[in-house]
């Protein structure tokens, strides 16, 4: 995520895999593309028990690029582009890379840090996820990576940096995301909500969120060990309408949740360029696929 100068040593950071970063410096453009592969290895049931994933496995490659610009020292704007290609063995695949829904956020730093007094930086995020991804009239269910709904999102984040013995820097981030759909999607035929040909109706994703913290330990100026721990939760998707036989359908999907950990290594050539390589792992949850997601990102500042 975005680089912010530490307090005591000239430590260079790329940012951990999962944690959101705060504002960036005024007039600075931050571009950070992520590349990931998702491999299911099992599933959690409704009682938090793990078991084998049902065949065929759902796999995907994805690129998510964060673009952020600092308007003032305490105010930034950012958005993400998402492109994904998914497939199941002998059960369909995307018709080429598919663009997903796009989040746009305004970020305001409400408290500037003072490490000498152990005061952290506090940021507030307010944004919207725009329904730019395909979600209805799909040629294949793998083409549906959008929701068709506008989703409001809000977050509070904290970042603090500490100098440990040997002048090694330890950066702590904590965050809490909340997301809620403010519109419903008009659905027709095969959709990302699991409907089939002939369906007509509406769908809406359930409320969701994420809480977590990250630690980044500076081995030296260029090399950093990073780790994220996060808890995800989501309420069930709402679906109502009529299928091809005229039968009325009104369902609410199962709520889900998971715990994930994401260890990684960062290498930074200078304060403006760095790379991070790691993987996220789900180790607990309910009504959720267990996935391993190796990924890397390149952070750049202009």
C-alpha positions as CSV (number, residue, x, y, z in Angstrom):
1,X,0.0,0.0,0.0
2,X,1.0,3.7,0.0
3,X,4.4,4.6,1.5
4,X,4.5,6.8,4.6
5,X,7.8,7.9,6.1
6,X,8.5,6.4,9.5
7,X,9.4,8.4,12.5
8,X,13.0,7.4,13.5
9,X,14.7,5.4,10.7
10,X,14.6,5.7,7.0
11,X,12.6,2.5,6.6
12,X,11.1,1.7,3.2
13,X,7.8,-0.1,3.0
14,X,5.6,-1.6,0.3
15,X,2.7,-2.5,2.6
16,X,1.2,-5.8,3.7
17,X,-1.1,-7.9,1.4
18,X,-4.4,-7.2,3.0
19,X,-4.3,-4.0,5.1
20,X,-5.5,-0.8,3.6
21,X,-3.2,2.2,3.7
22,X,-4.1,5.7,4.6
23,X,-3.6,9.0,2.8
24,X,-0.6,9.5,0.5
25,X,1.5,12.6,0.2
26,X,0.0,15.7,-1.5
27,X,0.6,15.5,-5.3
28,X,1.8,11.9,-5.2
29,X,0.3,9.2,-7.5
30,X,0.4,5.7,-6.0
31,X,-0.1,2.8,-8.4
32,X,0.0,-0.8,-7.0
33,X,-1.1,-3.8,-9.2
34,X,-1.8,-7.1,-7.4
35,X,-1.7,-10.5,-9.2
36,X,-3.1,-13.6,-7.5
37,X,-4.2,-17.2,-8.1
38,X,-6.9,-18.7,-6.0
39,X,-6.8,-22.5,-5.3
40,X,-9.5,-24.1,-3.1
41,X,-8.3,-26.9,-0.8
42,X,-11.5,-27.6,1.3
43,X,-14.6,-26.0,2.8
44,X,-16.0,-25.0,6.2
45,X,-19.5,-26.1,6.9
46,X,-22.2,-24.3,9.0
47,X,-20.6,-25.6,12.2
48,X,-17.1,-24.5,11.6
49,X,-15.9,-28.0,10.6
50,X,-13.5,-28.3,7.7
51,X,-13.9,-31.0,5.0
52,X,-13.0,-31.6,1.3
53,X,-14.2,-29.1,-1.3
54,X,-16.8,-30.4,-3.7
55,X,-15.6,-31.1,-7.3
56,X,-15.2,-29.5,-9.7
57,X,-12.9,-26.9,-7.9
58,X,-13.4,-23.2,-8.6
59,X,-10.1,-21.6,-9.6
60,X,-9.3,-18.1,-10.8
61,X,-6.5,-15.7,-11.7
62,X,-7.1,-12.1,-10.8
63,X,-5.5,-8.7,-11.1
64,X,-6.5,-5.8,-8.8
65,X,-4.8,-2.5,-9.4
66,X,-5.0,0.2,-6.7
67,X,-4.6,3.8,-8.0
68,X,-4.4,6.6,-5.3
69,X,-3.7,10.3,-5.6
70,X,-2.9,12.7,-2.7
71,X,-5.0,15.9,-3.1
72,X,-3.8,17.5,0.2
73,X,-1.5,16.1,2.9
74,X,-4.6,14.8,4.7
75,X,-7.0,13.9,1.8
76,X,-6.6,11.3,-0.9
77,X,-8.8,9.6,-3.5
78,X,-8.4,6.0,-4.7
79,X,-10.0,3.4,-6.9
80,X,-9.4,-0.2,-7.8
81,X,-9.7,-1.9,-11.1
82,X,-10.4,-5.7,-11.0
83,X,-9.9,-8.2,-13.8
84,X,-10.5,-11.9,-13.2
85,X,-10.5,-15.2,-15.2
86,X,-12.2,-18.1,-13.5
87,X,-12.9,-21.7,-14.4
88,X,-14.0,-25.1,-13.2
89,X,-12.6,-28.3,-14.7
90,X,-15.1,-29.7,-17.2
91,X,-17.7,-27.2,-15.9
92,X,-17.2,-23.9,-17.7
93,X,-14.8,-21.0,-17.8
94,X,-14.9,-17.2,-18.3
95,X,-15.1,-16.0,-21.9
96,X,-11.8,-14.1,-21.5
97,X,-10.7,-11.9,-18.6
98,X,-13.7,-10.2,-17.0
99,X,-13.7,-6.7,-15.3
100,X,-15.4,-6.7,-11.9
101,X,-17.1,-4.0,-9.8
102,X,-15.0,-1.0,-9.1
103,X,-14.6,0.6,-5.6
104,X,-14.0,4.4,-5.3
105,X,-13.0,5.8,-1.9
106,X,-12.3,9.2,-0.4
107,X,-9.7,9.0,2.4
108,X,-9.3,11.6,5.1
109,X,-6.7,11.6,7.9
110,X,-8.5,12.7,11.0
111,X,-5.4,12.4,13.3
112,X,-1.8,13.0,12.3
113,X,0.8,10.6,14.0
114,X,3.2,11.6,16.7
115,X,5.3,8.4,17.4
116,X,7.3,10.1,20.2
117,X,4.0,10.4,22.1
118,X,2.6,7.1,20.8
119,X,-0.1,8.8,18.8
120,X,-1.1,6.9,15.7
121,X,-2.4,8.1,12.3
122,X,-6.2,7.6,12.0
123,X,-8.0,7.6,8.7
124,X,-11.6,7.4,7.6
125,X,-12.6,5.9,4.3
126,X,-16.0,6.6,2.6
127,X,-16.7,5.2,-0.7
128,X,-18.9,3.3,-3.1
129,X,-18.5,0.1,-5.1
130,X,-19.8,0.7,-8.6
131,X,-21.5,-2.2,-10.5
132,X,-19.2,-2.3,-13.5
133,X,-18.9,-6.1,-13.6
134,X,-21.0,-8.5,-15.6
135,X,-23.8,-10.1,-13.5
136,X,-26.8,-11.0,-15.8
137,X,-27.6,-12.5,-19.2
138,X,-24.4,-14.5,-18.8
139,X,-23.0,-16.9,-21.4
140,X,-21.5,-18.9,-18.5
141,X,-21.8,-18.6,-14.8
142,X,-18.0,-18.0,-14.7
143,X,-18.6,-14.7,-16.5
144,X,-20.5,-13.3,-13.5
145,X,-18.1,-11.5,-11.2
146,X,-20.3,-8.4,-10.5
147,X,-23.2,-7.8,-8.2
148,X,-25.2,-5.3,-10.2
149,X,-25.8,-3.3,-7.1
150,X,-24.2,-0.1,-5.7
151,X,-22.5,-0.9,-2.4
152,X,-21.6,1.7,0.2
153,X,-18.4,1.1,2.1
154,X,-16.9,2.7,5.1
155,X,-13.7,2.1,7.1
156,X,-11.6,3.3,10.0
157,X,-7.9,2.6,9.9
158,X,-5.0,3.1,12.3
159,X,-1.2,3.1,11.6
160,X,1.6,3.5,14.0
161,X,5.4,2.9,13.8
162,X,7.7,1.9,16.6
163,X,11.5,1.7,16.8
164,X,12.7,-1.6,18.3
165,X,16.2,-2.4,19.7
166,X,18.8,-2.3,16.9
167,X,16.8,0.5,15.2
168,X,14.5,-2.0,13.5
169,X,11.1,-0.5,12.6
170,X,7.8,-2.2,13.4
171,X,4.7,-0.9,11.7
172,X,1.3,-1.7,13.0
173,X,-2.0,-1.3,11.1
174,X,-5.5,-2.0,12.3
175,X,-8.7,-1.6,10.3
176,X,-12.4,-2.2,10.2
177,X,-14.4,-2.3,6.9
178,X,-18.2,-2.2,6.6
179,X,-20.1,-2.7,3.3
180,X,-23.9,-2.4,2.6
181,X,-25.7,-2.5,-0.7
182,X,-27.9,0.6,-1.3
183,X,-29.6,-0.7,-4.5
184,X,-30.8,-4.0,-5.8
185,X,-29.8,-5.7,-9.1
186,X,-32.3,-6.3,-11.8
187,X,-31.8,-10.0,-12.8
188,X,-32.5,-11.8,-16.0
189,X,-31.6,-15.4,-17.1
190,X,-28.2,-16.7,-15.9
191,X,-26.7,-14.4,-13.3
192,X,-24.0,-14.2,-10.7
193,X,-26.7,-14.9,-8.1
194,X,-27.0,-18.5,-9.4
195,X,-30.2,-18.1,-11.4
196,X,-31.0,-20.0,-14.6
197,X,-32.4,-19.2,-18.0
198,X,-35.9,-17.7,-17.8
199,X,-35.4,-16.1,-14.4
200,X,-36.7,-12.6,-13.8
201,X,-36.3,-10.7,-10.5
202,X,-34.0,-8.9,-8.2
203,X,-31.0,-9.7,-6.1
204,X,-29.0,-7.9,-3.4
205,X,-25.7,-8.8,-1.7
206,X,-25.9,-9.0,2.1
207,X,-24.0,-6.7,4.4
208,X,-20.3,-7.6,4.9
209,X,-17.2,-6.5,6.5
210,X,-13.6,-7.2,7.6
211,X,-11.6,-6.5,10.7
212,X,-7.9,-7.1,11.0
213,X,-4.4,-6.0,11.9
214,X,-1.0,-6.2,10.2
215,X,2.6,-6.1,11.4
216,X,5.6,-5.2,9.2
217,X,9.1,-5.7,10.7
218,X,12.1,-4.0,9.0
219,X,15.0,-6.4,8.7
220,X,17.0,-3.6,7.1
221,X,16.1,-0.6,5.0
222,X,15.0,-2.6,2.0
223,X,13.8,-6.0,3.4
224,X,10.6,-6.2,5.5
225,X,8.7,-9.2,6.9
226,X,4.9,-8.7,6.8
227,X,1.9,-10.5,8.3
228,X,-1.9,-9.8,8.2
229,X,-4.6,-11.4,10.3
230,X,-8.1,-10.7,9.3
231,X,-11.7,-11.7,10.1
232,X,-14.2,-11.6,7.2
233,X,-18.0,-11.8,7.6
234,X,-21.0,-11.6,5.2
235,X,-24.7,-11.9,5.5
236,X,-26.6,-14.0,3.0
237,X,-27.6,-12.7,-0.5
238,X,-31.3,-11.9,-1.0
239,X,-33.0,-13.2,-4.1
240,X,-36.6,-12.8,-5.3
241,X,-38.4,-13.3,-8.6
242,X,-39.9,-15.9,-10.9
243,X,-38.1,-18.8,-12.7
244,X,-38.9,-20.0,-16.2
245,X,-41.9,-22.1,-14.9
246,X,-43.4,-19.0,-13.3
247,X,-42.6,-20.2,-9.8
248,X,-42.1,-17.4,-7.2
249,X,-38.7,-17.6,-5.5
250,X,-37.7,-15.6,-2.4
251,X,-34.6,-16.8,-0.6
252,X,-31.9,-15.4,1.7
253,X,-28.5,-17.1,1.4
254,X,-26.5,-18.5,4.3
255,X,-24.3,-16.1,6.3
256,X,-20.6,-16.9,6.1
257,X,-17.3,-15.9,7.8
258,X,-13.7,-16.8,7.9
259,X,-10.3,-16.1,9.5
260,X,-7.3,-15.6,7.2
261,X,-3.6,-15.1,7.7
262,X,-1.3,-13.6,5.0
263,X,2.5,-13.8,5.6
264,X,4.7,-12.0,3.0
265,X,8.1,-10.6,2.3
266,X,8.7,-7.1,1.0
267,X,11.7,-5.8,-0.9
268,X,12.1,-2.1,-1.7
269,X,14.6,-0.6,-4.1
270,X,14.0,2.9,-2.8
271,X,11.2,4.8,-1.0
272,X,9.1,4.9,-4.2
273,X,9.5,1.3,-5.6
274,X,8.9,-2.0,-3.9
275,X,7.5,-5.5,-4.4
276,X,5.7,-7.8,-2.0
277,X,5.3,-11.6,-2.4
278,X,3.2,-13.9,-0.2
279,X,0.0,-15.8,0.2
280,X,-3.2,-15.7,2.2
281,X,-4.6,-18.8,3.9
282,X,-8.1,-19.4,5.5
283,X,-7.7,-21.4,8.7
284,X,-11.2,-21.1,10.3
285,X,-14.7,-20.1,9.3
286,X,-18.2,-21.3,8.4
287,X,-20.1,-21.7,5.1
288,X,-16.9,-20.8,3.3
289,X,-14.5,-22.3,0.8
290,X,-11.0,-22.9,2.2
291,X,-8.5,-21.3,-0.3
292,X,-4.8,-20.7,-0.7
293,X,-4.1,-17.5,-2.6
294,X,-0.5,-16.9,-3.6
295,X,0.0,-13.3,-4.8
296,X,2.4,-10.5,-5.4
297,X,2.2,-6.7,-5.9
298,X,4.4,-4.0,-7.1
299,X,4.2,-0.6,-5.4
300,X,5.2,2.6,-7.2
301,X,5.0,6.3,-6.3
302,X,5.2,9.1,-8.8
